[in-house]
Amino acid sequence: MATIGVTRGFGDHDLKVYNSNIYIKPFLSSVPGVEVYDLSKCEHGPDDVVVMGTDGLWDVITDNEVAEIVQRVLASHGPDEPSRYNLAAQELVLRTRGVRKESGWRLPNGKLASLDDISVFVIPLNSEQSN
């Protein structure tokens, strides 16, 4: 609706379509979904990560595709490579953005690429890597 910004989802309870009395909030929640994961209860290796991304990532790529891309990038750069998590995030952004074709930006499978902003973090869970 060209009205909703990222910050709007976090607290603008009176958000309306511009120049109208139509409320947008009924399908938008300002209450975040929160998962608590106790890192101290599990052992993690250098390839155990959390991927956090904006909807520009998740709108066009599946969880399984994200996992495959991250696994491939991490496998090609050893645990001693300090930029391996940045490289995985960069690969996810590039893959989701697609390439310019005559019919617009396209993914390798021919589907439309993301038209939204794409921000990605690949966060290591291994305490030795995350310090």
N, C-alpha and C positions, 0 to 999 in steps of 0.2 A: 504494500500500500504506500510505499515510498514515505512512510512516516516513522516506522519503528527503527530506532537506533539501538545499538547494543546496550547502552545505559538505560534505555526506556524499559527494558525487560526487568530491570532491577528495582524499580520503585515508582514509576510514573503512573499512579493508580487512576488518574483522571485523563489519561491519554485519549484523545479523540482524533478522528480523521480531520485533517486541516480544513478549517472553515466550515465545520458541520457539528452536529450533535451526536454523531455515531461514535460510540465507545469501541476502542480496539481491545481493551483489557480482557474481555471475556475469554479469549483464546490465548492469552499471554499471561504467564505467571511470574510474579516477582519473588516467589519462594523457590530458592534453588534446591535441586536434588543433591543431597550430600551423602557420600559414602565415606566411612571411616575405615581405614586400612592400617592396622598396627604393624609397622615395619619391623618391630623388634620380635615379633612372633614367627617370622619366617626368615630363612636364609635366601639371599638373592645372589645370583651370579652377575657378571658384567653385561649380559644380554637381557636381563630382566628390566623392563622399562614400563613407564606409563606414558601413553600418548595423549596429549591434551591439545585439542584443536577447535577452531571456530566452525560454524556451520558450513563455511565455504569448503572445508575438507569433507565433512561427514555427509553433505548433500549429494556428493557424486562418487564416493568411494566407500566400500564396505569395510567393516571391522576386519574381515579376513584378508582383504587386499592390503589394508594398512599393516597388519601383522606380517604378511609375506614380504612387503617392501622393507619394513624395518629389519626383519630377520636377514634378508639378503644383504642389506647395507652393512649391518653389524658383522655379518660373517666375512665380508670382504675387507673389513678394517679391524685389525686385532684389538684386544682389550687395552693394549698400551697406547692406542691412538686416541689422543685427547679430544679430537674433533669428531669422533664417530657418531655421537648423538646429534650434533649439529648437521652432519652430512645426511643422517636419516631424516631429520626434519626437513631439510632442503629438498631431498628427493620426494618427500610426500607433497610439498608445495608444488614442485615442478610437475609431478604426475597429475595432480588435481587441476592445475591451471591448464594443462593440455598444450596443444600447438595450434597456431593460427592456420586455418584452412579457408577456402573460398566461402564455405558455409558457416564461418565463425570459429571460435575456439573449440577444439575437439580433443577428447581423450583418445588414447591409443585404440580403444575398442570402437571408436566412431561416435560414441555418445557425446552430448554437449558437456563441455568443461564447466567448471564453476564460474559463475558470473558475480559471485559474492567475494568479500574479502576472505583471505586464507591466511590464518596464523596457526602455527604448529609448534608445539614443544614436545621433545622426546626427553623424558626425565628418567635418569637411571635410578634404580631402586637399591643397587648395591652401595652400602654405606662408604666403601672405599672409593667408589667413583663419584659419589655425590658430595664429598667434602670439598 
